[in-house]
């Protein structure tokens, strides 16, 4: 028992040593240059300055277009489980409630101005198609699978332009701020040493707009550890820990294993693969 306790204490000391080293690595990067994309804001860490916060990564046009893009998905989520059968009272109430919220936003969702400015090829029909689908469900008391599928196919052509407009609006806002930071706030050396940490939803890491933007701007892989790191969540402190872990593991991995990506996988990964191959070989032969 004492031996186990000694080993546990020793490994606990490893954790303490590692966390202290990670904190120093992270603080060192903050003293060089670090940009964090956190929700609507860009945070800038740099030597000799308090953390600077620049809001505005979700301009009004982005919010409007993204909201329009989400509406057909909301309709699908409301209706897909109950196609071909009468709507329950609870489901009908949810549809009526969402329909009222959509109706209340009619003026805010008008896109004739954006079309006139060339931001959309034509005024979006998403609002009208969503409202019509919801009205059908409410009046008929049910929706067929064929009707929902037809709605989804029909509204697709309207979703693409608004999402493109949303992406342009957000990336333009980000690019303007980044160019200001690069040319007015950071030295050339700080820019070369800059790292970027992006917080966002789990599924969004596949092609996320900020990841694509900074990957191109900094000439660094989207999936890597050199200058760009993604954290799937909204916990800033946990995200900063992830950045510190990524940096420290890359440095230690290069020193110990000879390549910087080894510790980005579980430390037991290679041994597990080799052992499982031998362990399951008799099962594969008998199958």
Backbone as a ProteinNet text record, in pm:
[ID]
protein_1_A
[PRIMARY]
XXXXXXXXXXXXXXXXXXXXXXXXXXXXXXXXXXXXXXXXXXXXXXXXXXXXXXXXXXXXXXXXXXXXXXXXXXXXXXXXXXXXXXXXXXXXXXXXXXXXXXXXXXXXXXXXXXXXXXXXXXXXXXXXXXXXXXXXXXXXXXXXXXXXXXXXXXXXXXXXXXXXXXXXXXXXXXXXXXXXXXXXXXXXXXXXXXXXXXXXXXXXXXXXXXXXXXXXXXXXXXXXXXXXXXXXXXXXXXXXXXXXXXXXXXXXXXXXXXXXXXXXXXXXXXXXXXXXXXXXXXXXXXX
[TERTIARY]
83.7	0	86.6	194.3	284.6	352.5	388.9	454.3	361.4	232.3	136.1	123.9	121.4	108.1	228.6	346.9	468.3	463	420.2	410.9	304.9	193.9	89.7	139.7	214.4	269.8	368.8	449.5	546.7	477	372.4	302.3	225.1	178.1	113.3	212.5	336.3	439.6	463.1	454.8	465.4	358.8	235.6	126.2	153.5	200.4	231.5	343.8	448.3	561.7	516.3	435.5	387.4	302.5	209.3	121.4	198.9	302.7	386.3	461.6	515.3	587.4	493.7	372.1	273.6	238.4	220.9	187.3	297.1	422	533.8	541.1	516.4	515.9	407	288.4	177.1	206.7	261.3	292.3	398.7	494.4	595.5	535.5	434.2	369.9	290.7	225.2	152.2	246.3	368.8	465.2	520.7	502.6	540.3	419.2	329.7	205.3	109.6	-12.1	-115	-249.2	-317.8	-454.3	-548.8	-656.3	-759.8	-890.9	-954.1	-1086.1	-1188.1	-1263.4	-1356	-1492.5	-1580.8	-1715.8	-1711.7	-1766.4	-1770.5	-1642.4	-1549.1	-1435.5	-1302	-1208.5	-1069.1	-990.5	-915.2	-831.6	-686.8	-614.5	-474.2	-387.3	-293.8	-193.9	-60.4	14.1	146.1	228.5	356.9	449.2	419.3	415.7	404.7	266.9	165.4	29.4	-68.3	-173.7	-284.6	-355.8	-431.9	-507.7	-601	-596.2	-681.7	-793.6	-914.9	-1032.1	-1092	-1110.1	-1167.3	-1295	-1412	-1538.3	-1569.2	-1674.1	-1721.7	-1698.4	-1666.1	-1645.7	-1777.3	-1887.2	-2018.2	-2098.2	-2066.9	-2137.7	-2284.6	-2367	-2511	-2544	-2473.3	-2502.5	-2478	-2370.2	-2341.5	-2456.2	-2500	-2606.1	-2735	-2768.3	-2891	-2883.6	-2773.3	-2760.3	-2751.9	-2679	-2667.5	-2803.7	-2880.6	-3015	-3103.3	-3099.9	-3177	-3134.1	-3004.7	-2954	-2996	-3017.3	-3056.9	-3206.4	-3287.1	-3432	-3480.8	-3433.6	-3478.2	-3439	-3323.7	-3283.3	-3376.5	-3419.8	-3515.4	-3645.8	-3691.1	-3814.1	-3796.5	-3685.3	-3660.7	-3660	-3594	-3587.3	-3724.7	-3810.1	-3944.3	-4033.4	-4009.7	-4105.6	-4059.6	-3930.2	-3882.9	-3925.6	-3944	-3978.3	-4125.2	-4207.7	-4352.3	-4414	-4331.2	-4388.1	-4480.6	-4590.6	-4684	-4780.8	-4784.1	-4879.4	-4925.3	-5041.3	-5091.1	-4994	-4981.3	-4892	-4951.5	-4866.6	-4912.9	-4942.9	-5019.8	-5051.2	-4923.7	-4830.7	-4704.7	-4623.7	-4616.7	-4541.3	-4606.3	-4739	-4808.6	-4784.8	-4783.7	-4758.9	-4618	-4521.4	-4384.2	-4376.3	-4448.2	-4448.6	-4516.2	-4628.5	-4699.2	-4610.3	-4540.1	-4452.6	-4339.1	-4278	-4169.2	-4223.5	-4341.2	-4404.5	-4425.9	-4468.4	-4489.9	-4357.8	-4250.3	-4119.7	-4070.1	-4090.4	-4052.3	-4129.9	-4258.2	-4343.3	-4300.5	-4260.8	-4219.4	-4092.5	-4014.9	-3887.5	-3899.2	-4019.7	-4039.4	-3960.8	-3971.1	-3900.1	-3749.1	-3702.5	-3557.9	-3499.5	-3583.7	-3535.6	-3553	-3604.9	-3621.3	-3483.3	-3461.2	-3328	-3325.6	-3426.3	-3426.1	-3310.9	-3277.5	-3165.9	-3034.3	-3011.6	-2887.5	-2878.2	-2991.2	-2990.2	-2958.8	-3015.2	-2989.8	-2842.4	-2777.9	-2635.6	-2543.7	-2599.6	-2519.2	-2463.7	-2511.3	-2463.9	-2531.9	-2648.5	-2721.3	-2761.3	-2768.2	-2806.7	-2951.4	-3032.5	-3173.7	-3225.2	-3339.6	-3394.9	-3419.2	-3384.9	-3399.3	-3546.1	-3577.6	-3712.9	-3723.8	-3619.4	-3620.4	-3735.8	-3754.5	-3862.7	-3996.4	-4026.1	-4155.2	-4171.7	-4066.6	-4076.5	-4090.2	-4019.5	-4030.8	-4170.3	-4218.6	-4353.5	-4459.2	-4446.2	-4543.8	-4540.5	-4420.4	-4409.7	-4470	-4443.4	-4500.6	-4652.8	-4703.8	-4849.2	-4915.2	-4851	-4904.4	-4915.2	-4810.3	-4810.9	-4919.6	-4936.8	-5035.7	-5178.9	-5203.6	-5338.9	-5377.6	-5283.6	-5314.8	-5302	-5227.3	-5208.8	-5108.3	-5044	-4939.7	-4863.3	-4745.7	-4663.8	-4614	-4623.2	-4574.6	-4423.6	-4361.3	-4217.3	-4184.4	-4270.6	-4248.2	-4251.7	-4346.8	-4356.1	-4233.3	-4186.1	-4068.8	-3945.2	-3932.5	-3819.5	-3823.9	-3943.9	-3957.9	-3920	-3960.7	-3922.3	-3770.5	-3708	-3562.9	-3490.8	-3534.9	-3470.1	-3492.7	-3612.6	-3648.1	-3573.5	-3556.1	-3496.5	-3343.4	-3285.8	-3139.6	-3080.6	-3141	-3085.6	-3090.5	-3173.8	-3181.6	-3082.6	-3044.1	-2952.4	-2811.5	-2765.7	-2626.7	-2589.1	-2668.1	-2627.8	-2620.7	-2711	-2707.2	-2588.1	-2551.6	-2434.5	-2306.9	-2303.1	-2187.1	-2176	-2288.9	-2287.6	-2244.4	-2288.1	-2247.2	-2096.7	-2042.2	-1898.6	-1819.9	-1862.7	-1791.7	-1794.6	-1910.3	-1923.4	-1831.3	-1826.1	-1742.4	-1594.3	-1557.1	-1416.2	-1367.8	-1451.3	-1412.4	-1388	-1476.1	-1459.1	-1330.9	-1305.1	-1184.5	-1060	-1061.6	-942.9	-907.9	-1008.5	-982.7	-915.1	-961.5	-902.7	-761	-742	-609	-508	-546.2	-453.9	-418	-514.4	-484.8	-383	-406.4	-315.6	-176.4	-171.1	-41.1	39.8	-25	48.8	63.3	-25.7	-22.5	19.7	0.6	19.8	131.8	168.2	271.3	395.6	509.8	634.7	646.4	733.1	752.6	791.8	874.3	913.6	794.4	711.6	593	499.6	486.7	400.9	453.6	583.6	642.5	627.3	619.6	606.2	460.7	368.9	227.4	169.8	91.2	7.5	-138.3	-226.6	-370.2	-443.5	-532.4	-617.6	-762.3	-833	-971.6	-1063.6	-1163.7	-1265.3	-1388.7	-1451.7	-1571.6	-1637.9	-1752.1	-1824.3	-1745.5	-1779	-1705.7	-1708.5	-1827.1	-1837.5	-1778.8	-1767.3	-1724.9	-1579.1	-1498.4	-1356.7	-1332.8	-1432.5	-1420.1	-1449	-1343.9	-1360.4	-1403.4	-1389	-1430.2	-1365.3	-1442.1	-1396.2	-1268.6	-1258.8	-1139	-1017.7	-1038.6	-927.9	-875.1	-965.4	-922.4	-851.3	-904.6	-846.1	-704.2	-686	-554.7	-456.7	-505.3	-417.5	-353.9	-434.5	-380.6	-293.6	-337.3	-264.6	-127.5	-120	4.3	81.9	29	95.7	124	19.8	33.4	-82.3	-63.4	-173.3	-290.2	-409.6	-527.5	-516.9	-477	-458.5	-309.5	-267.4	-126.3	-104.5	19.7	49.7	143.3	187	292.5	243.2	133.1	88.1	-62.1	-137.7	-283.4	-339.8	-423.1	-482.4	-632.3	-712.6	-857.6	-899.9	-993.4	-1050.4	-1200.3	-1255.5	-1399.4	-1472.7	-1510.5	-1582.6	-1576.6	-1634.2	-1637.4	-1570	-1491.9	-1420.8	-1282.6	-1264.4	-1140.7	-1020.6	-1032.5	-919.7	-880.8	-979.9	-951.4	-887.2	-931.4	-873.8	-727.4	-696.7	-558	-472.7	-528.4	-457.2	-429.7	-527.5	-508.9	-393	-387	-277.3	-143.5	-136.1	-12.2	27.5	-70.4	-44	8.7	-53.8	-13.1	130.8	165.2	299.6	403.2	375.2	471	488.4	378.6	388.3	468.5	451.4	528.2	677.5	711.8	852.8	913.1	843.2	894.1	895.8	795.5	788.6	905	940.3	1054.1	1183.2	1198.7	1320.8	1331.5	1219.4	1223.2	1204.1	1106.3	1070.5	1124.4	1175.1	1232	1134.8	1006.6	910.4	804.1	758.9	682.2	537.4	487.4	346.2	319.8	425.3	404.5	316.9	338.1	260.9	123.6	90.3	-46.1	-140.8	-84.5	-164.4	-141.3	-230.8	-215.8	-77.3	-17.2	118	125.1	12.7	8.9	-37.6	-57.7	-121.2	-43.1	85.7	163.8	174.5	198.5	207.5	74.6	-35.5	-168.3	-190.7	-154.4	-172.5	-95.1	29.3	111.1	55.6	17	-30.8	-164.4	-255.1	-385.4	-372.1	-273.4	-252	-220.4	-134.1	-99.8	-215.2	-284.8	-392.7	-509.1	-539.6	-657.7	-623.2	-494.6	-457.7	-525.5	-528.1	-598.7	-746	-808	-950.2	-971.5	-880.1	-892.8	-872.8	-783.6	-757	-876.3	-944.9	-1057.3	-1186.9	-1187	-1311.9	-1339.5
-121.2	0	125.4	119.1	234.2	255.1	141.7	152.6	219.9	177.2	240.4	388.3	423.3	563.8	643.2	584.1	652	676.3	575.2	590.8	693.9	691.1	789.5	930.5	945.9	1077.6	1121.6	1026.3	1060.1	1105.6	1033.4	1073	1202.7	1225.2	1352.2	1467.3	1442.9	1545.6	1573.5	1466.3	1489.2	1587.9	1566.8	1655.5	1798.5	1816.3	1951.3	2014.7	1936.3	1987.9	2024.5	1936.9	1961	2087.7	2102.4	2219	2347.7	2344.6	2463.3	2497.3	2395.3	2418.6	2471.2	2415.6	2461.5	2607.4	2646.2	2785.3	2879.9	2837.7	2923.3	2934.7	2823.5	2826.7	2920.6	2910.2	2995.5	3141.2	3170.2	3308.4	3364.7	3279.8	3324.6	3365.2	3288.8	3324.7	3454.2	3473	3597.8	3717.6	3697.7	3806.7	3835.1	3742.9	3767.5	3829.8	3745.5	3793.7	3676.5	3697	3594.1	3659.1	3605.1	3648	3534	3565.2	3467.5	3514.6	3428.4	3457.1	3391.5	3473.1	3425.1	3486.8	3409.1	3455.2	3578.3	3691.1	3812	3893	3853.6	3940.5	3878.7	3967.3	3930.2	3981.4	3893.2	3930.7	3933.1	4037	4050.2	4055	3961.6	3958.7	3997.8	4087.4	4124.6	4185.3	4189.4	4235	4378	4397.7	4532.1	4593.8	4515.3	4569.1	4475.4	4535.5	4455.2	4390.6	4287.8	4221.9	4324.2	4331	4424.4	4346.3	4397.9	4330.6	4413.3	4349.7	4416.4	4342.4	4396.8	4332.7	4360.3	4295.8	4327.4	4220.6	4098.5	3992.3	3933.8	3978	3938.4	4063.6	4127.3	4250.7	4223.1	4328.1	4309	4227.4	4248.5	4172.4	4023.5	3989.9	3850.5	3789.2	3858.3	3805.8	3783.7	3879.6	3868.5	3750.1	3737.8	3630	3493.9	3486	3358.4	3316.6	3412.7	3382.7	3327.9	3389.7	3339.3	3196.8	3172.4	3040.7	2933.8	2973.3	2877.3	2844.1	2930.7	2911.6	2781.4	2744.6	2615.9	2496.6	2504.2	2395.9	2387.4	2504	2503.8	2435.5	2464.9	2402.1	2251	2208.1	2064.4	1997.3	2061.3	2004.8	1997.4	2093.4	2093.3	1984.4	1948.6	1865	1723.5	1696.3	1570.3	1446.2	1457.5	1338.8	1299.3	1390.1	1365.4	1361.1	1341.5	1337.6	1216.7	1240.6	1132.8	1098.2	1175.6	1147.5	1280	1281.2	1405.1	1461.4	1592.1	1657	1650.6	1623.3	1626.9	1771.4	1787.7	1922.2	1998.3	1928.5	1991.9	2035	1947.9	1981.4	2095.6	2093.2	2201.2	2334.6	2333.1	2455.9	2509	2419.3	2461.8	2524.3	2466.2	2520.1	2656.9	2668.1	2796.1	2901.8	2863.5	2958.4	3005.3	2912.7	2952	3037.4	3002.3	3081.1	3225	3244.7	3380.4	3456.5	3388	3452.6	3493.7	3407.3	3439.5	3561.5	3561.1	3672.3	3803.6	3799.3	3921.6	3980.8	3899.9	3945.1	3976.8	3984.8	4001.5	4120.8	4234.5	4353.1	4338.5	4276.2	4258.8	4161	4072.3	3970.2	4010	4127.5	4176.5	4197.5	4141.5	4147.5	4226.3	4307.1	4384.7	4484.4	4542.3	4637	4568.1	4448.5	4375.9	4337	4301.4	4268.8	4393.2	4507	4631.1	4672.5	4640.1	4672.9	4569.3	4464.9	4361.8	4258.9	4259	4162.1	4027.1	4027.7	3905.5	3915.1	3802.6	3809.6	3852.4	3829.8	3868.3	3864.7	3928.3	3918.4	3773	3737.9	3598.9	3561.4	3437.8	3385.7	3294.3	3288.5	3197.2	3227.4	3353.9	3390.4	3340.7	3365.7	3327.2	3175.4	3103.8	2958.2	2894.6	2949	2897.7	2921.5	3041.2	3073.6	2985.4	2963.4	2879.8	2736.3	2683.7	2546.6	2534.3	2632	2630.1	2642.8	2728.3	2743.8	2613.4	2544	2415.9	2316.8	2311	2218.3	2253.7	2383.5	2427	2401.6	2435.3	2422.4	2275.9	2197.9	2057.3	1968.3	2013.5	1932.1	1820.8	1815.4	1717.4	1756	1692.8	1717.5	1582.9	1561.9	1435.7	1443.4	1327.6	1322.4	1381	1359.1	1412.4	1564.4	1622.7	1768.8	1829.6	1766.8	1819.2	1807.2	1695.2	1677.5	1780.6	1807.9	1907.1	2046.2	2079	2206.8	2218	2112.5	2115	2135	2065.8	2079.8	2219.5	2269.4	2399.2	2513.9	2507.2	2618.3	2618.8	2508.8	2499.6	2613.4	2640.2	2743	2881.4	2899.8	3028.2	3035.8	2920.3	2919.1	2956.9	2906	2926.8	3075	3160.9	3301.6	3372.5	3341.8	3413.2	3367.1	3239.7	3193	3251.6	3266.5	3330.4	3475.8	3544	3682.9	3690.9	3595.3	3591.8	3572.4	3478.6	3452.6	3576.1	3642	3762.5	3870.6	3890.9	3995.4	3968.7	3843.6	3812.5	3820.2	3765.8	3767.2	3908.7	3991.4	4130.7	4204.2	4180.6	4244.7	4196.5	4067.6	4011.3	4063.5	4064.2	4106.4	4252.5	4336.5	4477.4	4494.5	4419.7	4428.7	4370.8	4259.4	4197.4	4287.4	4350.9	4441.5	4560.5	4610.4	4717.8	4670.9	4553.2	4498.8	4477.5	4421.5	4390.9	4516.4	4617.9	4736.2	4844.3	4842.6	4950.3	4905.2	4779.3	4736.5	4635.5	4560.7	4459.4	4494.9	4462.3	4478.3	4364.2	4377.5	4265.8	4136.7	4144.9	4025	3963	4046.9	3995.1	3927.6	3984	3923	3785.4	3772.8	3645	3541.8	3587.6	3498	3476.6	3543.5	3539.8	3398.7	3364.4	3245.1	3287.4	3202	3230.3	3111.7	3141.9	3041.7	3075.3	2980.5	3002.2	2914.8	2976	2902.6	2889.7	2771.5	2754.1	2621	2594	2468.8	2348.3	2231.4	2109.3	2081.6	2075.1	2036.1	2141.1	2266	2374.4	2365.7	2282.7	2277.6	2228.2	2162.5	2120.5	2239.9	2310.8	2423.5	2552.3	2564.1	2685	2808.4	2916.2	3030.6	3094.5	3112.4	3173.1	3081.1	2950.1	2857.9	2870	2874.2	2889.9	3024.1	3128.3	3261.4	3267.2	3226.2	3237	3134.8	3022.1	2925.2	2986.4	3055.3	3121.1	3240.9	3320	3442.2	3411.7	3308.9	3277.3	3163.6	3112.8	3003.6	2886	2843	2733.2	2637.3	2508.3	2412.3	2441.3	2408.4	2420.5	2323	2201.1	2101.6	2095	2164.5	2165.6	2228.5	2260.9	2319.9	2438.9	2470.5	2569.8	2711.3	2753.5	2890.2	2901.4	2794.1	2801.1	2681.5	2708.7	2602.4	2628.6	2522.3	2533	2466.8	2530.5	2472.3	2463	2342	2324.4	2344.1	2468.2	2504.7	2654.3	2701.1	2844.5	2880.3	2788	2811.7	2868.4	2997.9	3062.8	3007.7	2986.7	2936.1	2795.2	2711.8	2577.4	2584.2	2679.5	2695.7	2738.6	2830.2	2872	2755.8	2673.1	2553.3	2461.4	2447.9	2364.8	2417.9	2548.6	2608.2	2577.9	2597.2	2569.3	2423.3	2332.9	2190.2	2158.1	2216.1	2190.9	2236.3	2353.2	2406.5	2323.8	2293.8	2218.5	2077	2012.2	1875.8	1871	1969.8	1972.2	1984.7	2072.7	2093.8	1968.3	1910.4	1790.2	1671.6	1661.3	1550.1	1552.7	1670.6	1682.7	1641	1681.6	1649.4	1500.2	1437.8	1298.9	1198.4	1223.6	1125.9	1159.3	1280.2	1316.4	1377.7	1387.9	1460	1522.9	1638.9	1723.8	1680.1	1586.9	1549.4	1427	1359.2	1232.1	1247.5	1350.6	1367.3	1430.2	1457.1	1500.3	1380.8	1260.6	1139.3	1086.5	997.8	940.5	877.7	893.7	843.8	691.8	622.9	476.9	431.9	525.3	492.1	388.4	409.4	317.5	179.6	177.8	49.5	-24.3	49.7	-12.4	-73.6	-1.7	-52.9	-182.2	-184.5	-304.3	-421.9	-394.4	-504	-558.6	-469.5	-514.6	-596.7	-563.2	-640.8	-785.7	-803.9	-939.4	-1005.3	-928.1	-981.7	-1033	-961.7	-996.5	-1081.8	-1109.4	-1189.4	-1326.7	-1399.7	-1530.9	-1517.1	-1408.1	-1387.6	-1361.6	-1286	-1256.6	-1383.2	-1470.2	-1592.3	-1688.4	-1689.4	-1781.5	-1729.7	-1602.8	-1542.5	-1589.4
0	0	0	82.8	87.8	-46.7	-112.9	-243.7	-343.9	-343.3	-432.3	-402.2	-274.8	-237	-284.4	-272.1	-318.2	-468.2	-543.3	-688.4	-727.1	-655.2	-682.3	-653.5	-543.7	-510.8	-617.9	-665.2	-769.1	-896.8	-936.2	-1058.6	-1038.4	-915.8	-886	-900.7	-860.6	-877.8	-1025.5	-1110	-1254.8	-1300.9	-1255.4	-1295.6	-1252.8	-1132.6	-1083.8	-1164.7	-1191.7	-1269.6	-1410.4	-1470.2	-1606.2	-1612.4	-1517.5	-1518.8	-1498.7	-1415	-1394.5	-1522.4	-1589.2	-1714.7	-1822.1	-1827.9	-1925.6	-1903.2	-1777.7	-1745.6	-1791.5	-1776	-1817.4	-1969.4	-2037.3	-2183.7	-2234.3	-2175.7	-2216.2	-2186.5	-2069.1	-2032.9	-2126.9	-2166.2	-2260.2	-2393.3	-2439.6	-2565.5	-2551.3	-2437.3	-2414.5	-2416.1	-2373.7	-2372.2	-2510.9	-2602.8	-2742.4	-2812.6	-2862	-2921.6	-2934.7	-2888.7	-2894.3	-2924.4	-3022.6	-3053.6	-3020.9	-2949.9	-2917.7	-2979.7	-3057.5	-3112.6	-3019.6	-2948.4	-2846.5	-2869.5	-2933.3	-2960.3	-3051.4	-3007.6	-3090	-3081.6	-2996.1	-2964.7	-3004.5	-3032.3	-3053	-2933.5	-2868.6	-2755	-2800.3	-2762.9	-2800.7	-2676.1	-2667.4	-2560.9	-2624.2	-2559.1	-2609.4	-2497.2	-2516.6	-2414.8	-2371	-2240.1	-2185.4	-2190.2	-2221.9	-2231	-2159.2	-2104.7	-2054.4	-2173.1	-2145.6	-2252.6	-2317.8	-2449.1	-2523.9	-2592	-2579	-2634.1	-2747.1	-2861.7	-2978.5	-3018.4	-2985.6	-3025.5	-3172.1	-3221.4	-3355.9	-3460	-3418.6	-3516.8	-3567.5	-3509	-3559.1	-3592.6	-3704.1	-3741.1	-3770.9	-3774.9	-3796.7	-3921.1	-4030.8	-4152.3	-4130.3	-4059.8	-4028.9	-3947.9	-3845.4	-3758.5	-3838.1	-3922.7	-4002.3	-4097.9	-4170.4	-4268.1	-4199.6	-4088.9	-4017.9	-3961.2	-3913.1	-3861.7	-3971.6	-4087.8	-4201.8	-4237.6	-4235.9	-4268.9	-4170.6	-4045.1	-3941.8	-3945.4	-4002.6	-3996.4	-4060.8	-4180.5	-4236.9	-4150	-4084.7	-3995.8	-3875.9	-3825.7	-3715.3	-3757.1	-3877.9	-3927.7	-3936.5	-3989.8	-4000.9	-3863.6	-3768.2	-3634.1	-3568.7	-3598.6	-3541.7	-3601.6	-3727.7	-3799.3	-3829.2	-3829.9	-3888.5	-3809.9	-3679.3	-3600.2	-3613.1	-3660.9	-3659.8	-3798.5	-3901.7	-4036.1	-4051.2	-4123.4	-4153.6	-4042.6	-3937	-3828.9	-3769.2	-3705	-3646.3	-3542.2	-3542.9	-3447.5	-3307.5	-3210.6	-3072.8	-3034.1	-2928.2	-2881.5	-2844.8	-2781.9	-2742.5	-2864.2	-2966.1	-3086.6	-3162.1	-3170.4	-3240.4	-3169.9	-3036.1	-2961.1	-2989.2	-3002.3	-3032.3	-3170.5	-3265.9	-3401.3	-3405.3	-3336.8	-3330.9	-3265.5	-3159.7	-3091.8	-3180.7	-3253	-3342.7	-3457.1	-3506.7	-3613.6	-3567.9	-3443.6	-3391.6	-3381.5	-3340.8	-3331.3	-3468.9	-3567.4	-3705.2	-3754.6	-3730.6	-3775.8	-3712.3	-3584.9	-3515.7	-3574.8	-3645	-3702	-3851	-3902.2	-4046.6	-4101.2	-4035.8	-4083.9	-4076.4	-3970.6	-3952.9	-4053.1	-4108.8	-4201.3	-4347.9	-4372.3	-4509.9	-4572.3	-4689	-4749.9	-4881.4	-4905.8	-5029.9	-5033.8	-4920.6	-4916.7	-4949.1	-4891.8	-4918.5	-5066.6	-5125.7	-5268.1	-5351.6	-5313.3	-5386.7	-5377.9	-5267	-5248.7	-5310.6	-5368.4	-5431.5	-5335.5	-5212.3	-5114.2	-5130.7	-5193.5	-5228.2	-5374.9	-5444.4	-5586.1	-5605.6	-5504.5	-5507.6	-5363.8	-5336.3	-5200.5	-5163	-5040.8	-4996.7	-4977.9	-5015.4	-4998.5	-4876.9	-4794.8	-4680.9	-4586.6	-4555.4	-4462.9	-4515.1	-4641.8	-4698.2	-4700.8	-4736.1	-4745.4	-4607.2	-4511.2	-4374.3	-4319.6	-4338.3	-4286.9	-4353.4	-4483.4	-4554.5	-4503.4	-4476.5	-4427.1	-4287.7	-4204.2	-4069.5	-4074.3	-4161.8	-4174.8	-4220.2	-4313.2	-4359.1	-4243.8	-4162.6	-4048.6	-3948.9	-3923.4	-3824.8	-3875.2	-4001.2	-4056.6	-4075.7	-4132.2	-4160.7	-4037.9	-3939.8	-3820	-3837.2	-3952.4	-3976.8	-4103.5	-4122.2	-4240.5	-4290.6	-4420.6	-4477.1	-4495.3	-4498.1	-4522.4	-4658.6	-4757.5	-4891.8	-4891.4	-4815.8	-4809.6	-4742.2	-4634.9	-4565.6	-4654.3	-4726.2	-4817.2	-4930	-4981.3	-5087.9	-5037.3	-4915.2	-4854.5	-4843.3	-4794.7	-4776.2	-4908.9	-5012.1	-5143.5	-5200.2	-5182.3	-5240.6	-5172.7	-5040.9	-4968.2	-4977.9	-5023.1	-5031.7	-5114.4	-5228.3	-5316.2	-5252.9	-5152.2	-5083.2	-4967.3	-4913.6	-4799.5	-4841.1	-4953.7	-4995.8	-5004.4	-5069.8	-5079.1	-4944	-4851.8	-4723.9	-4640.1	-4650.1	-4576.7	-4636.3	-4767	-4829.1	-4784.1	-4775.6	-4729.1	-4583.4	-4501.5	-4361	-4349.4	-4426.2	-4421.5	-4462.5	-4568.5	-4614.4	-4507	-4445.2	-4343.7	-4225.6	-4178.7	-4063.5	-4097.8	-4212.1	-4250.1	-4280.8	-4339.4	-4364	-4232.1	-4135	-4004	-3937.2	-3944.5	-3884.7	-3954.8	-4086.3	-4162.6	-4135.6	-4128.9	-4100.1	-3964.7	-3864.8	-3730.9	-3729.2	-3796.4	-3798.8	-3867.9	-3976	-4044.9	-3956.8	-3880.6	-3785.8	-3682.3	-3627.7	-3525.9	-3584.6	-3703.2	-3764.6	-3790.5	-3843.2	-3887.7	-3780.8	-3680.4	-3581.2	-3441.8	-3407.3	-3268.8	-3248.8	-3351.1	-3336.5	-3417.5	-3361.9	-3436.4	-3536.7	-3636.6	-3729.8	-3659.5	-3556.1	-3483.3	-3410.6	-3347.6	-3280.2	-3379.5	-3498.3	-3598.2	-3639	-3652.1	-3688.8	-3577.4	-3452.4	-3337.8	-3295.8	-3363.8	-3326.3	-3334.2	-3232.6	-3235.5	-3223	-3276.1	-3274.2	-3214.3	-3120.7	-3056.8	-3090.1	-3150	-3192.3	-3108.5	-3043.4	-2970.1	-3057.5	-3055.7	-3135.5	-3108	-3172.4	-3151.3	-3201.4	-3148.3	-3182.6	-3332.1	-3392.2	-3532.2	-3626.2	-3581.1	-3668.8	-3709	-3642.6	-3674.7	-3817.2	-3878.5	-4016.9	-4107.4	-4146.4	-4237.4	-4171.1	-4041.1	-3970.1	-4033.2	-4045.3	-4124.3	-4068.4	-3936.9	-3880.5	-3896.4	-3886.2	-3907.4	-4050.3	-4145.6	-4284.5	-4304.7	-4245.3	-4261.7	-4206.5	-4080.5	-4019	-4076.1	-4121.2	-4186.2	-4310	-4390.9	-4509.1	-4475.5	-4378.3	-4343.9	-4284.8	-4199.9	-4129.8	-4196.1	-4305.8	-4378	-4284.7	-4214.3	-4117.9	-4135.8	-4109.3	-4126.9	-4033.6	-4077.9	-3992	-3875.7	-3904	-3799.4	-3767.6	-3665.5	-3630.8	-3495.8	-3467.5	-3337.8	-3350.8	-3470.5	-3483.1	-3454	-3516.8	-3495	-3473.9	-3497.1	-3495.8	-3421.7	-3320.7	-3239.1	-3224.6	-3233.1	-3218.1	-3088	-3018.3	-2896.2	-2914.1	-2900	-2919.8	-2787.3	-2763.6	-2642.4	-2621.8	-2510.1	-2482.7	-2350.9	-2295	-2169.2	-2201.6	-2180.8	-2220.7	-2146.5	-2016.3	-1939.4	-1985.8	-2011.3	-2061.3	-2199.9	-2281.2	-2414.5	-2406.3	-2315.1	-2296.8	-2246.9	-2158.2	-2114.2	-2233.5	-2323.2	-2442	-2526.1	-2541.6	-2617.8	-2552	-2420	-2348.8	-2360.2	-2348.5	-2363.2	-2502.2	-2603.4	-2741.3	-2764.5	-2713.2	-2731.5	-2656.2	-2529.9	-2448.1	-2501.8	-2539.8	-2590.9	-2720.7	-2806.3	-2931	-2902.8	-2810.3	-2776.2	-2713.3	-2616	-2548.8	-2644	-2728.7	-2822.4	-2919.5	-2967.4	-3058.4	-2989	-2862.3	-2788.6	-2757.2	-2719.8	-2673.2	-2786.5	-2873.6	-2975.7	-3114.2	-3131.3	-3259.9	-3358.3	-3323.7	-3407.8	-3318.2	-3358	-3268.6	-3248.3	-3327.3	-3317.3	-3230.4	-3183.8	-3113.7	-2990	-2911.4	-2788.2	-2811.7	-2936.3	-2966.1	-2971.4	-2963.3	-2947.1	-2806.1	-2762.1	-2629.1	-2613.9	-2497.5	-2476.5	-2490.9	-2471.4	-2485.3	-2624	-2715.7	-2843.5	-2922.8	-2941	-3024	-2960	-2828.9	-2758.5	-2765.7	-2753.7	-2761.7	-2899.5	-3005.1	-3140.9	-3161.4	-3117.1	-3134.7	-3054.4	-2929.8	-2845.6	-2895.1	-2936.7	-2984.9	-3112	-3194.9	-3316.7	-3281.4	-3181.2	-3138.5	-3063.2	-2981.8	-2899.5	-2983.1	-3090.2	-3170.5	-3292.3	-3314.7	-3432.9	-3434	-3322.2	-3325.2	-3357.7	-3312.1	-3340.9	-3489.4	-3550.8	-3693.1	-3776.4	-3733.8	-3809.1	-3803.5	-3688.5	-3672.5	-3732.2	-3767.3	-3818.8	-3962.1
[MASK]
+++++++++++++++++++++++++++++++++++++++++++++++++++++++++++++++++++++++++++++++++++++++++++++++++++++++++++++++++++++++++++++++++++++++++++++++++++++++++++++++++++++++++++++++++++++++++++++++++++++++++++++++++++++++++++++++++++++++++++++++++++++++++++++++++++++++++++++++++++++++++++++++

